[in-house]
Amino acid sequence: MSIDHEGATPVYRQLAALLRGQIERGELAPGRRVPTEAALAHTYGLGRDSVRKALRLLRDAGLIESVQGRGTFVKESAGDGLPAGEGGQA
């Protein structure tokens, strides 16, 4: 899955939906580290601010948590998903 840089859905919402899908499918398993902001920015051709917004959506949804000095991880018991209207179409 890729990011549509020309699409109507903001790129940060597309990235959040993409990562959410990976979490739901178990590709990003509970307790495992989420790729770094820099890695996500490079992989998907996004700016760091867009990546940070996407990660904030996932954190607010209870899917990931950040541990200072260690990184960002998929929560052991992920929440119900993104808040209404935040998933977007990827």
TADA-V851246 format. One record per run of one state. SS is the DSSP state (H for helix, E for strand, C for the rest). FROM is the first residue (numbers start at 1). LEN is the number of residues. If there is no record, write none. Layout:
# TADA-V851246
SS;FROM;LEN / SS;FROM;LEN
This chain:
# TADA-V851246
C;1;10 / H;11;14 / C;25;8 / E;33;1 / C;34;3 / H;37;8 / C;45;3 / H;48;13 / C;61;3 / E;64;4 / C;68;3 / E;71;4 / C;75;16
